[in-house]
Amino acid sequence: MNRLLLKNLMREIKENAARFFSIFAVSALGVAFFVGIRATSPDMQEAGDRLFQSTHLSDLTVMCSEGLSTDDIKALRAIEGVKVVQPQLTLDTLMLAEDGTEKNIKLISLPIKEKMEKGAGLNLLADYGIDPQPQDAINTLELISGRLPQKDSEVAVDNLAIEKYGLILGEYAKFSTDSGSISLRVVGSVYCPKYLGIYERGNSTIGNGSSDGFAYASGNAIAKLESRLPLQALMNVTYTQAEIEIDGKESISTFSDKYDELVTAVSDRIEAYGDTQSGTWYVDDRTGNAGYSDYCDNTERIAAVGDVFPIIFFIVATLVSLTTMTRMVDEKRTEMGTLKALGVGGWSIASQYMFYSISACILGGLFGCIVGFKLFPYVILNAYSILYKIPDIRLPFRNDIATTAIITIACCTCAATIGAVWVSLREVPASMMRPKAPRPGKRVILERIGFIWNKLNFTEKVTVRNLLRYKKRFFMSIVGIAGSCALLVTGFGIKYSIFGIMDVQFSTIWKMDIQAYTYDSMSSEEIENLLQENPAAVDIASVMYCSDTLCDAEHESVRVSNVHVLGVRDDAELQGKIVLMSDGRQLTLDDSGAIITYKLAELYNVKPGDTISVIMGNTRYSVKVAAIADNYVHHYVYMSENYYNSVFDTPMEYNGFMLNLDESLSAEKRDEVKSLLLSDKRMYMVKEMASMYETMNQTLGILNYITLVLIGGSAILIFVVMLNLTNINLGERKRELATLRVLGFYDKEMYDYVFRENNTLAVIGAALGLLLGKYLHSFVIRTCEVDIVMFIRTAGATCYIYSFILTILFSLLVNLMMRRHVRSIDMVESLKSAE
């Protein structure tokens, strides 16, 4: 670009700052949303990695039905890939709160001295004393206040439990089990990284089945309350579980596939060792931690939103740039024709306009990066801090994301500018130096429909003709408004989908009141006797016995973990507990095959009649898909008992039952039923659906804050688009409006004449936006889904109503802001036009 053109460009930027700012603003908005949402997921992951690494969060937890001996601990330490093994005692207890109620508190031992110290005489009891200086402390506790226990008579309690249940440092708290009770002096308030979710404390084997908190004490104190270990625990050191940290993960993100591969390899070796020992061994990785799993799932959802949502911003930014630059080129036709007549090349002329738009775009992009990287992750992460403890939040400037966003928006803007300039540069200089002839008036389609056209007054007819006279502006306006409205539908729709799954899953699909599971599988007669002999049986209205097994499933190399294979006796027993339906049609579970849930079928791309594989242990079983059922939480493969037996070639054993309680029972009575069920030592877990509903509502409810951010951005985009298009519209029609002023039009008539077109465009664009939003919402939700959750894909009617009304309101707001521009048009403009 030569010096003359550069000087001309600088003058153009100075004289048309509003036009320059419009490209700047829409570019900044698009880039801010792109980089902000895209950066939130890695920011969350890096914050999580720093927490997990600094606290040495355990990678695996190993348990055995007969307890872990000192030999087992030594063997675990010798397994390849194991870095640290920390044996523990754990015990579910009831703690007396200040208000006199009993709370379920899990007692966990602090790092244990692993050398037995015997006093004078024969000491049969194992010593589980506190190791004051452990070599490597897994799940390092954060001390909120006070100090950690140093004696067998002291305890440090979950900081949340201390706040909720009125515990005071220095005073004693009473912990009890069926075998006795013990009073421990509360000396500290602590946070444990295993409980990443602030409110989620897992399940309990006593009380109502839901844990209210945790506490750390000496292993000796826990051993006094009996931890259900076998008799030889009196003679030997025996532990409840072992927390394990693996080796080689130091520079690997917890959220990476490589980390999963490392953990799986070590887990397989431990399971192989467990297979050679007595008792049943259990090896859980971090996914068994509810708070950790939810945190990982939420990072995936945000990443999915960041991949899809900003695309609309870029499309709208391109359209705004095209409209703006087309208007600018039309105004500079004479200047461009003069330069071309003087021998200036087409690319040289085009370069100044390209530089104009690209400079506005890059400056806007840089500003958007600064705002986006700092604002959006900060808002979203602080919203998530309501549910998760996320310390040390850092908001780095991510060059890769910023570069991608700025280059993308610059390329879109550059392409729009070239398209606008090249149309004019194809003309000869003499044609370009003459004012562009007004578009000839044409009959519109509506004129051919007499019974409608004849009922319109003069200004209404002018409005219809003007709308279709400038087709480029018409379509740009419609697309811009429709895209912005579609974003609103998507934002509101995501919010609806999040909370809609709760109501559908827990009121329409899951009809049971309680899910209960036993430690070991048993025959049909045994599990029936277990329930009938329990005092809670008198309050049970109906029951469904089942076999619920977590396994992997696979189809055409696509493998999904944590699939529930749920076997039931027959469809009749299923009724009233789980409603299997598809598109409003109820399904029947029979012996012809399995019914799988929708999300699983979608991941595999299977339909009724196809076959999938279920993997239990090292054996693969073929399962025929008989039907596909609606479901929004977890993956399920439902089988009748006969089909289960034929697939696995073994009689089905039961490990759980689902109950409906008497509807007249009070909340206190329901808690008593759960306590009675858990009083049976064979019971592993009892979950009330109302409690699950509340927990999931808290977890998914945090996404409400994210959707508010998306809705707010969509609303701003609508405002920017309409303000820019209205400004261009008025700029193009100054002569026309000045003529109307000369003809004696009053202010209100001028406003109606101009803004009736805006309102019409807003209504048409919003209507198309609702249709586009329906498909965009479905696409975003499909992308946002993780393996264990499926969202409702249809936005509710309320979402469409809100989006439509908001679009129209912003149109009216822009009209109010632009009234002064219409008022400023006078006869001077008409005289200038005449010249």
C-alpha positions in Angstrom: 0.0 0.0 0.0 1.5 3.3 -1.1 1.8 6.4 1.1 -1.3 8.1 -0.5 -3.5 5.1 0.1 -2.3 4.7 3.7 -2.9 8.4 4.4 -6.4 8.0 2.9 -7.0 5.0 5.1 -6.1 6.8 8.3 -8.4 9.6 7.4 -11.2 7.1 6.7 -10.8 5.5 10.1 -10.9 8.9 11.8 -13.9 10.1 9.9 -15.9 6.9 10.2 -15.0 5.8 13.7 -18.5 4.4 14.3 -18.2 2.0 11.3 -14.7 1.0 12.4 -16.0 0.4 15.9 -18.9 -1.8 14.7 -16.4 -4.3 13.2 -14.2 -3.9 16.3 -17.2 -4.6 18.6 -18.6 -7.7 16.8 -15.1 -9.2 16.4 -14.3 -8.6 20.1 -17.6 -10.2 21.1 -17.1 -13.3 19.0 -13.5 -13.8 20.0 -14.3 -13.2 23.7 -16.9 -15.9 23.7 -14.7 -18.3 21.7 -11.5 -18.0 23.8 -13.4 -17.6 27.1 -15.5 -20.7 26.8 -12.7 -22.7 25.1 -10.2 -21.8 27.8 -12.6 -22.7 30.7 -12.2 -26.4 30.3 -8.4 -26.5 30.3 -8.4 -24.0 33.1 -10.6 -26.3 35.2 -8.5 -29.3 34.3 -5.2 -27.6 35.2 -6.7 -26.4 38.5 -7.8 -30.0 39.2 -4.4 -31.4 38.3 -2.7 -28.9 40.7 -5.0 -30.0 43.5 -4.7 -33.7 42.8 -0.9 -33.5 42.6 -0.3 -31.3 45.6 -2.6 -33.4 47.8 -1.4 -36.8 46.4 -5.0 -37.8 45.7 -5.1 -41.6 45.6 -5.3 -43.2 42.1 -6.7 -46.5 43.3 -8.5 -47.8 46.4 -8.2 -51.6 47.2 -10.5 -53.5 49.5 -11.0 -57.1 50.4 -14.1 -58.8 51.9 -11.8 -60.4 54.5 -9.6 -57.3 55.1 -6.0 -56.6 54.0 -3.2 -58.2 55.9 0.3 -56.9 56.3 1.4 -59.4 53.7 -1.1 -58.0 51.3 0.2 -54.5 51.9 3.8 -55.7 51.2 2.6 -57.5 48.0 0.8 -54.4 46.8 3.9 -52.3 47.2 5.9 -54.8 45.2 3.5 -54.6 42.2 4.9 -52.8 39.1 3.7 -49.3 38.8 2.7 -48.8 42.5 4.5 -45.9 44.1 2.9 -45.6 47.5 0.5 -47.8 49.5 -1.2 -46.3 52.6 -3.2 -48.8 54.6 -6.3 -47.5 56.4 -9.1 -48.4 58.7 -12.6 -47.0 57.9 -15.9 -47.3 59.7 -19.3 -45.9 59.2 -20.5 -44.5 62.6 -23.4 -42.4 64.0 -22.3 -39.1 65.5 -24.5 -37.1 67.9 -25.1 -33.6 66.6 -25.8 -30.5 68.7 -29.5 -30.7 68.0 -29.7 -34.3 69.4 -30.0 -36.0 66.0 -27.6 -38.7 64.8 -25.5 -38.1 61.7 -23.8 -40.6 59.5 -20.0 -39.9 59.8 -17.3 -42.1 58.2 -14.3 -42.4 60.5 -11.0 -42.7 58.6 -7.7 -43.5 60.1 -4.8 -41.1 59.8 -1.5 -42.7 58.5 -0.9 -45.7 60.6 2.3 -46.9 62.3 3.0 -50.1 60.5 5.3 -51.6 63.2 3.5 -53.3 66.1 4.6 -52.0 69.5 3.9 -54.4 72.4 3.9 -53.4 76.0 4.6 -55.5 79.1 2.9 -58.8 79.0 0.8 -60.4 76.2 -0.9 -57.9 73.9 -3.3 -59.5 71.5 -4.6 -56.2 70.1 -2.9 -54.8 67.0 -1.5 -51.3 67.3 -3.0 -48.8 64.8 -1.4 -45.7 66.3 -0.8 -42.5 64.3 2.4 -42.1 62.4 3.4 -38.5 63.1 5.8 -38.3 60.1 4.5 -40.6 57.3 6.9 -40.9 54.4 4.3 -40.2 51.8 0.8 -39.1 52.9 -1.8 -39.9 50.3 -4.9 -37.7 50.3 -3.1 -35.0 52.2 -5.5 -33.2 54.5 -6.0 -29.4 54.4 -6.2 -28.0 57.9 -9.0 -25.4 58.0 -8.6 -24.6 61.7 -7.1 -26.2 64.8 -4.7 -29.1 64.4 -4.6 -32.8 63.4 -5.1 -35.5 66.1 -2.0 -36.6 67.9 -3.6 -39.0 70.4 -6.0 -41.9 70.3 -8.6 -39.7 72.0 -8.7 -36.9 69.4 -10.4 -36.4 66.1 -10.4 -34.0 63.2 -13.8 -33.5 61.6 -15.0 -32.5 58.1 -15.2 -28.7 58.0 -18.7 -28.9 56.4 -19.9 -31.2 59.2 -18.6 -28.9 61.9 -20.4 -25.9 60.4 -23.7 -27.8 59.8 -23.9 -29.8 63.1 -22.7 -27.3 65.6 -19.4 -29.0 66.7 -16.9 -26.8 68.6 -13.2 -27.3 68.7 -12.0 -28.5 72.1 -15.3 -30.2 72.9 -16.1 -33.9 72.7 -18.1 -35.7 70.0 -19.7 -39.1 70.5 -19.3 -41.8 67.7 -21.2 -45.0 68.0 -21.9 -48.3 66.1 -23.8 -51.4 67.0 -20.7 -52.6 68.9 -20.3 -49.6 71.2 -19.4 -45.9 71.3 -16.5 -43.7 71.9 -16.1 -40.0 72.7 -13.3 -38.1 70.9 -12.1 -34.6 71.4 -12.5 -32.4 68.3 -9.2 -30.7 67.7 -9.3 -29.8 64.1 -11.5 -28.9 61.1 -10.2 -30.5 57.8 -10.8 -30.8 54.1 -10.0 -34.1 52.3 -9.3 -34.1 48.5 -11.2 -37.3 48.1 -14.4 -35.3 48.7 -13.9 -32.9 45.9 -17.6 -32.1 45.8 -18.4 -29.6 48.7 -21.8 -31.2 49.4 -21.3 -34.8 48.2 -20.1 -37.2 51.0 -21.0 -40.5 49.4 -23.0 -43.4 50.8 -23.0 -45.0 54.2 -23.7 -48.6 55.3 -25.7 -47.5 58.3 -28.4 -45.0 59.2 -30.4 -43.7 56.1 -27.6 -44.8 53.7 -26.3 -41.4 53.0 -23.1 -40.1 54.5 -23.3 -36.7 56.3 -19.5 -36.2 56.6 -16.2 -37.7 57.5 -13.7 -37.5 60.4 -10.0 -38.5 60.8 -8.9 -40.3 64.0 -6.3 -42.8 65.2 -6.7 -46.3 63.9 -6.8 -47.5 67.5 -9.9 -45.4 68.2 -11.6 -46.9 65.1 -10.6 -50.4 66.0 -12.4 -50.1 69.4 -15.7 -49.7 67.5 -15.2 -52.9 65.5 -14.7 -52.5 61.8 -16.4 -55.7 60.7 -13.0 -57.4 60.2 -12.6 -61.2 60.8 -11.6 -62.7 64.1 -7.9 -63.0 63.2 -7.8 -59.2 63.3 -7.4 -59.6 67.0 -4.2 -61.4 66.5 -2.8 -59.7 63.4 -2.7 -56.3 61.9 -5.6 -56.2 59.4 -6.8 -53.1 57.4 -10.1 -52.2 55.8 -8.6 -50.7 52.6 -5.4 -49.5 51.0 -5.0 -46.1 49.2 -2.6 -46.3 46.3 -0.7 -43.8 44.3 0.8 -45.0 41.0 4.2 -44.2 39.6 5.0 -42.4 36.3 2.1 -39.9 36.4 4.0 -36.8 37.5 3.9 -35.0 34.1 0.6 -36.4 32.9 -2.8 -34.8 33.2 -5.4 -36.6 35.2 -7.8 -35.9 32.3 -5.7 -37.6 29.6 -6.0 -41.0 28.0 -2.4 -41.7 29.0 -3.3 -41.4 32.7 -6.2 -43.8 32.2 -3.9 -46.3 30.6 -1.5 -46.1 33.5 -4.2 -46.6 36.1 -5.8 -49.5 34.1 -2.5 -51.3 33.8 -1.8 -51.1 37.5 -5.4 -52.0 38.4 -5.2 -55.1 36.2 -2.0 -56.2 38.0 -3.7 -55.7 41.4 -6.8 -57.6 40.4 -4.6 -60.5 39.1 -2.9 -60.6 42.6 -6.3 -60.5 44.3 -7.6 -63.4 42.2 -4.9 -65.6 43.9 -5.9 -64.6 47.4 -8.8 -65.5 49.7 -11.8 -63.3 49.8 -13.4 -61.0 47.2 -11.1 -58.1 46.1 -12.3 -54.7 44.9 -10.2 -52.2 43.0 -11.7 -48.8 42.5 -10.1 -46.0 40.5 -11.0 -42.3 40.9 -14.1 -42.6 38.8 -15.7 -44.3 41.8 -15.5 -40.9 43.6 -18.8 -39.1 42.8 -17.3 -35.6 43.2 -14.3 -36.4 41.0 -16.5 -38.0 38.3 -18.9 -35.0 38.2 -15.9 -32.6 38.0 -14.5 -34.5 35.0 -17.9 -34.7 33.3 -18.4 -30.9 33.7 -15.0 -30.1 32.1 -16.1 -32.2 29.1 -19.5 -30.5 28.9 -17.9 -27.0 28.9 -15.4 -28.1 26.3 -18.2 -29.3 24.1 -20.1 -26.0 24.4 -16.8 -24.2 23.6 -16.5 -26.2 20.4 -20.0 -25.4 19.0 -21.5 -22.3 20.5 -19.0 -19.6 19.3 -19.4 -20.6 15.6 -22.6 -18.6 15.4 -20.8 -15.5 16.7 -18.2 -15.9 13.9 -20.9 -16.3 11.2 -22.8 -13.2 12.4 -19.5 -11.3 12.7 -18.8 -12.1 9.0 -22.3 -10.9 7.9 -21.9 -7.7 9.9 -18.5 -7.1 8.3 -19.9 -7.8 4.8 -22.8 -5.4 5.3 -20.6 -2.7 6.8 -17.9 -2.9 4.1 -20.5 -3.1 1.3 -21.9 0.1 2.6 -18.5 1.7 2.8 -17.5 0.6 -0.7 -20.8 2.0 -2.1 -20.0 5.4 -0.5 -16.4 5.4 -1.9 -17.3 4.4 -5.5 -16.2 7.8 -6.9 -12.9 7.7 -5.0 -12.2 4.2 -6.1 -13.0 5.0 -9.8 -10.7 8.1 -9.6 -7.8 6.0 -8.2 -8.4 3.3 -10.8 -8.4 5.9 -13.6 -5.0 7.2 -12.3 -3.5 3.8 -12.8 -3.7 2.5 -9.2 -4.0 -1.3 -9.4 -7.1 -3.1 -8.2 -5.3 -5.0 -5.4 -3.7 -1.7 -4.1 -7.2 -0.2 -3.9 -8.7 -3.3 -2.3 -5.8 -3.5 0.2 -6.7 -0.3 2.0 -10.2 -1.6 2.6 -8.8 -5.0 3.6 -6.5 -3.3 6.0 -9.3 -1.2 7.4 -11.5 -4.2 8.2 -8.6 -6.5 9.3 -7.1 -3.9 11.6 -10.5 -3.4 13.3 -10.9 -7.1 13.4 -7.5 -7.8 15.0 -7.7 -5.0 17.5 -11.2 -6.2 18.4 -9.9 -9.8 18.6 -7.0 -8.8 20.9 -9.4 -6.9 23.2 -11.8 -9.9 23.1 -8.9 -12.2 24.1 -8.1 -10.1 27.1 -11.7 -10.0 28.2 -12.5 -13.6 27.3 -9.5 -15.2 29.0 -10.1 -13.3 32.2 -13.8 -12.9 32.4 -15.6 -16.0 31.3 -13.4 -18.7 33.0 -13.4 -16.6 36.2 -17.2 -16.4 36.2 -17.7 -20.0 35.4 -15.0 -21.4 37.7 -16.3 -19.2 40.6 -19.8 -20.6 39.9 -18.4 -24.2 40.1 -16.7 -23.3 43.3 -20.2 -23.5 44.8 -20.0 -27.3 44.2 -16.3 -28.1 44.2 -13.3 -26.9 46.2 -11.2 -25.4 43.4 -8.1 -23.7 44.9 -5.5 -21.8 43.1 -7.5 -20.7 40.1 -5.3 -19.3 37.4 -6.4 -17.7 34.2 -3.5 -17.8 31.7 -3.4 -16.2 28.3 -3.5 -19.2 25.9 -1.7 -18.3 22.7 -3.0 -21.3 20.8 -6.7 -20.5 21.4 -6.1 -16.8 20.9 -4.3 -17.3 17.6 -7.0 -19.7 16.3 -9.7 -17.2 17.2 -8.1 -14.1 15.7 -7.0 -15.8 12.5 -10.5 -17.3 12.0 -12.3 -14.0 12.6 -9.7 -12.1 10.4 -10.1 -14.6 7.5 -13.9 -14.3 7.7 -13.8 -10.5 7.7 -11.1 -10.4 5.0 -13.2 -12.7 2.7 -16.3 -10.5 3.3 -14.3 -7.3 2.4 -12.8 -8.8 -0.7 -16.3 -9.9 -1.8 -17.7 -6.3 -1.3 -14.8 -4.5 -3.0 -14.3 -6.8 -6.0 -17.9 -6.3 -7.2 -17.2 -2.6 -7.6 -13.7 -3.0 -9.0 -15.0 -5.0 -11.9 -16.6 -1.9 -13.3 -14.8 0.6 -15.6 -13.5 3.9 -13.9 -16.0 6.1 -15.7 -18.9 4.0 -14.4 -17.5 4.0 -10.9 -17.1 7.8 -10.8 -20.8 8.3 -11.4 -23.2 7.9 -8.5 -24.7 4.5 -8.2 -28.1 4.4 -9.8 -30.9 3.7 -7.4 -32.4 0.3 -7.6 -35.5 0.3 -9.9 -38.8 -0.3 -8.2 -40.3 -3.7 -8.9 -43.6 -5.3 -8.2 -43.4 -7.6 -5.2 -45.2 -10.9 -4.9 -47.6 -9.5 -2.3 -49.0 -7.0 -4.9 -50.3 -10.0 -6.9 -52.4 -11.0 -3.9 -55.1 -8.4 -4.2 -57.2 -9.1 -1.1 -54.1 -8.5 1.1 -52.4 -5.7 -0.9 -55.5 -3.6 -1.3 -56.1 -3.5 2.4 -52.6 -2.0 3.1 -52.3 1.8 3.4 -49.6 3.8 1.7 -46.8 3.6 4.3 -47.4 -0.1 4.7 -47.1 -0.7 1.0 -43.9 1.3 1.0 -42.5 -0.8 3.8 -43.2 -4.0 2.0 -41.6 -2.7 -1.2 -38.5 -1.4 0.6 -38.0 -4.7 2.5 -37.7 -6.6 -0.8 -36.0 -3.8 -2.8 -32.7 -4.1 -1.0 -32.4 -7.9 -1.0 -28.8 -8.1 0.2 -29.6 -6.0 3.3 -32.8 -7.9 3.8 -31.1 -11.3 3.8 -28.2 -10.0 5.9 -30.6 -8.6 8.5 -32.7 -11.8 8.5 -29.7 -14.1 8.9 -28.1 -11.9 11.6 -31.2 -11.7 13.7 -32.1 -15.3 13.1 -28.6 -16.4 14.2 -28.7 -14.3 17.3 -32.2 -15.5 18.2 -31.1 -19.1 17.6 -28.4 -18.6 20.2 -31.0 -17.4 22.7 -33.1 -20.5 22.0 -30.0 -22.6 22.6 -29.1 -20.8 25.8 -32.6 -21.1 27.2 -32.9 -24.6 25.8 -29.7 -25.9 27.6 -31.1 -24.6 30.8 -34.4 -26.3 30.2 -32.7 -29.6 29.2 -30.5 -29.6 32.3 -33.4 -29.3 34.7 -35.9 -31.2 32.5 -33.9 -34.4 32.8 -34.4 -34.4 36.6 -38.2 -34.3 36.4 -38.4 -36.8 33.6 -35.9 -39.3 35.0 -37.1 -39.2 38.6 -40.9 -38.9 38.1 -41.6 -40.4 34.7 -39.0 -43.2 34.2 -37.9 -44.1 37.8 -41.0 -44.8 39.9 -39.3 -46.6 42.8 -38.7 -44.9 46.1 -35.6 -46.9 47.2 -32.7 -48.8 45.5 -31.0 -51.3 47.9 -28.0 -53.5 47.2 -26.4 -56.4 49.1 -22.7 -57.2 49.5 -22.9 -60.5 47.7 -25.2 -62.0 45.1 -27.7 -64.6 46.3 -30.5 -66.8 45.1 -34.0 -65.7 44.6 -35.2 -67.4 47.8 -32.3 -66.0 49.9 -32.9 -62.4 48.9 -36.7 -62.7 49.4 -36.1 -64.1 52.9 -33.6 -61.3 53.6 -36.3 -58.7 52.9 -39.2 -60.5 54.5 -37.3 -61.1 57.8 -36.4 -57.4 58.0 -38.7 -55.3 60.3 -39.0 -52.7 57.4 -41.0 -55.2 55.3 -44.3 -54.0 56.9 -43.9 -50.5 55.3 -43.1 -51.8 51.8 -45.9 -51.5 49.2 -44.2 -53.4 46.4 -40.7 -54.8 45.5 -38.7 -55.7 42.5 -35.8 -58.1 42.9 -32.9 -57.6 40.5 -29.4 -58.4 39.5 -27.5 -55.1 38.9 -23.9 -55.6 37.6 -21.5 -52.9 36.3 -19.6 -54.0 33.3 -18.2 -52.9 29.9 -20.1 -53.0 26.7 -18.7 -52.9 23.1 -19.9 -52.7 19.5 -17.6 -52.3 16.5 -14.6 -51.2 18.5 -16.6 -48.6 20.5 -16.3 -49.6 24.2 -18.3 -48.0 27.0 -17.6 -48.6 30.7 -19.9 -48.5 33.7 -22.9 -50.1 31.9 -25.6 -51.4 34.3 -26.7 -54.9 33.2 -30.1 -55.1 35.1 -31.7 -58.5 35.2 -35.3 -58.8 36.5 -37.7 -61.7 36.8 -40.2 -60.4 34.2 -41.9 -57.4 32.9 -44.7 -57.6 35.4 -42.4 -57.1 38.4 -40.7 -54.2 36.6 -44.0 -52.3 36.5 -44.3 -49.5 39.0 -40.5 -49.3 39.4 -39.0 -48.5 36.0 -41.1 -47.3 33.0 -39.5 -48.4 29.7 -40.8 -46.3 26.9 -39.8 -44.9 23.6 -41.4 -41.8 22.0 -44.3 -42.1 24.4 -44.9 -45.8 23.6 -44.4 -48.2 26.5 -42.1 -51.1 25.9 -42.4 -54.7 27.1 -39.4 -56.6 28.5 -39.6 -60.2 27.2 -37.3 -63.1 26.5 -36.6 -62.1 22.9 -33.7 -59.8 23.7 -32.5 -56.9 25.9 -33.8 -53.3 26.1 -30.9 -50.8 26.1 -31.1 -47.1 26.8 -31.0 -44.4 24.2 -27.6 -42.9 24.9 -25.9 -46.3 24.7 -27.7 -47.1 21.4 -26.6 -43.7 20.0 -22.9 -44.2 21.0 -23.0 -47.6 19.2 -25.3 -46.5 16.4 -27.4 -49.6 16.8 -31.1 -50.2 16.3 -33.5 -53.0 17.4 -32.3 -56.3 15.9 -28.6 -55.5 16.2 -26.2 -57.2 18.6 -23.8 -55.7 21.1 -21.2 -57.3 23.4 -21.3 -57.3 27.2 -17.9 -57.9 28.8 -17.9 -59.5 32.3 -14.4 -60.3 33.6 -12.5 -61.6 30.6 -15.5 -63.1 28.9 -17.5 -61.5 26.1 -21.2 -62.2 25.7 -23.5 -61.4 22.7 -26.7 -59.5 23.5 -29.5 -58.9 21.0 -31.1 -55.4 21.1 -34.8 -55.9 21.2 -35.8 -52.2 21.8 -34.4 -48.9 22.8 -35.8 -47.0 25.9 -35.7 -43.4 26.9 -33.3 -42.7 29.8 -31.3 -39.7 30.9 -28.9 -40.9 33.6 -26.4 -43.8 33.3 -26.4 -46.6 30.7 -28.7 -49.6 31.2 -29.1 -53.0 29.6 -32.4 -54.5 30.8 -32.9 -58.3 30.6 -35.6 -60.7 31.7 -34.4 -63.5 33.9 -34.8 -66.1 31.2 -32.9 -64.1 28.6 -30.2 -63.3 31.2 -29.8 -67.0 31.9 -29.5 -67.8 28.1 -26.9 -65.0 27.5 -24.6 -65.8 30.5 -25.4 -69.6 30.5 -25.8 -69.5 34.3 -28.8 -69.0 36.7 -29.3 -65.3 37.6 -28.4 -64.4 41.1 -29.8 -61.3 42.9 -27.9 -58.5 44.6 -30.5 -55.8 44.9 -34.1 -54.8 45.1 -36.1 -51.7 44.3 -38.9 -50.7 46.6 -42.0 -48.6 46.7 -43.0 -47.5 50.2 -46.4 -46.9 51.6 -47.4 -43.4 50.4 -48.6 -42.4 53.8 -45.1 -42.7 55.4 -43.6 -39.5 56.8 -40.0 -38.4 56.1 -38.9 -39.7 59.5 -40.6 -43.0 58.9 -38.8 -43.4 55.5 -35.5 -42.7 57.2 -36.4 -45.4 59.7 -37.1 -47.9 56.9 -33.7 -47.2 55.4 -32.0 -47.6 58.8 -33.8 -51.0 59.3 -32.7 -52.2 55.9 -29.1 -51.3 56.6 -29.2 -53.0 60.0 -28.8 -56.3 58.1 -25.1 -56.9 57.8 -25.6 -58.3 54.4 -26.8 -54.9 53.0 -24.3 -52.8 51.2 -26.1 -49.6 50.3 -29.6 -48.1 50.5 -30.4 -45.1 48.3 -33.5 -43.0 48.4 -34.5 -41.6 45.0 -35.4 -38.2 46.6 -31.9 -37.9 47.9 -30.4 -38.8 44.5 -32.7 -36.2 42.9 -31.4 -33.5 45.2 -27.8 -34.4 44.7 -28.1 -34.4 40.9 -30.0 -31.2 41.0 -27.1 -29.5 42.8 -24.6 -31.0 40.4 -26.3 -30.1 37.2 -27.8 -26.9 38.5 -24.4 -25.2 38.4 -24.6 -25.3 34.6 -27.4 -22.8 35.1 -24.8 -20.1 35.6 -23.1 -21.1 32.4 -26.3 -20.8 30.4 -26.9 -17.4 31.8 -23.5 -16.3 30.4 -24.5 -17.8 27.0 -27.9 -16.1 27.1 -26.3 -12.8 28.1 -23.8 -13.0 25.2 -26.6 -13.9 22.7 -28.6 -10.9 23.9 -25.6 -8.6 23.5 -25.0 -10.0 20.0 -28.6 -9.3 19.0 -28.3 -5.7 20.2 -25.0 -5.2 18.3 -26.3 -6.7 15.1 -29.5 -4.7 15.1 -27.8 -1.5 16.0 -25.3 -1.9 13.2 -27.9 -2.8 10.6 -30.2 0.0 11.6 -27.3 2.5 11.4 -26.4 1.3 7.9 -30.1 1.4 6.9 -30.4 5.0 8.0 -27.1 5.9 6.3 -28.2 4.5 3.0 -31.6 6.3 3.1 -30.7 9.8 4.2 -31.7 11.3 0.9 -35.0 9.4 0.9 -35.7 10.5 4.5 -34.7 14.1 3.9 -37.1 14.2 1.0 -39.9 12.9 3.3 -39.0 15.7 5.7 -39.3 18.2 2.9 -42.7 16.8 2.0 -43.9 17.6 5.5 -43.7 14.2 7.3 -43.9 14.6 11.1 -41.4 13.0 13.5 -43.8 10.1 14.4 -44.5 9.4 10.8 -40.8 9.4 10.0 -40.2 6.9 12.9 -43.0 4.7 11.8 -41.8 4.8 8.2 -38.3 3.7 9.2 -38.7 1.5 12.2 -41.7 -0.4 10.8 -39.2 -2.1 8.5 -36.9 -2.9 11.5 -39.7 -4.4 13.4 -40.8 -6.5 10.5 -37.3 -7.7 9.9 -37.0 -8.5 13.6 -40.2 -10.6 13.6 -39.2 -12.5 10.4 -35.7 -13.0 11.7 -36.9 -14.1 15.1 -39.3 -16.6 13.6 -36.6 -18.1 11.5 -34.3 -18.0 14.5 -36.7 -20.2 16.5 -36.6 -22.8 13.8 -32.8 -22.6 13.5 -32.5 -22.6 17.3 -34.4 -25.9 17.5 -31.8 -27.7 15.4 -28.8 -25.8 17.0 -30.0 -26.7 20.5 -30.3 -30.3 19.5 -26.8 -30.3 18.0 -25.2 -28.5 21.0 -26.9 -30.9 23.5 -25.8 -33.9 21.5 -22.3 -32.6 21.6 -22.4 -31.6 25.3 -23.5 -35.1 26.4 -21.0 -37.2 28.2 -21.2 -41.0 28.3 -23.3 -41.3 31.5 -25.8 -38.4 31.0 -28.2 -37.7 28.1 -30.0 -34.3 28.1 -33.4 -33.6 26.7 -33.0 -32.4 23.1 -36.2 -30.5 22.6 -36.3 -27.0 24.0 -39.5 -26.2 25.8 -42.2 -23.8 24.6 -41.0 -21.3 27.2 -37.6 -21.2 25.7 -39.0 -20.1 22.3 -41.3 -17.6 23.9 -38.5 -16.0 25.9 -36.2 -15.9 22.9 -38.8 -14.3 20.6 -39.9 -11.7 23.1 -36.3 -10.8 23.9 -35.4 -10.4 20.2 -38.4 -8.0 19.7 -37.6 -6.0 22.8 -34.0 -5.5 21.6 -35.4 -4.3 18.3 -37.6 -1.8 20.1 -34.6 -0.7 22.2 -32.5 -0.1 19.1 -35.4 1.9 17.6 -35.4 4.2 20.7 -31.7 4.7 20.5 -31.8 5.6 16.8 -34.7 8.1 17.0 -32.4 11.0 17.4 -30.7 10.1 14.1 -34.0 10.3 12.3 -34.8 13.5 14.0 -31.5 15.0 12.9 -32.3 14.5 9.2 -33.5 17.8 7.7 -33.8 19.6 4.4 -30.0 20.2 4.3 -29.6 16.6 3.4 -32.1 17.0 0.6 -30.2 20.0 -0.8 -26.9 18.0 -0.6 -28.6 15.2 -2.5 -29.8 17.6 -5.2 -26.3 18.8 -5.8 
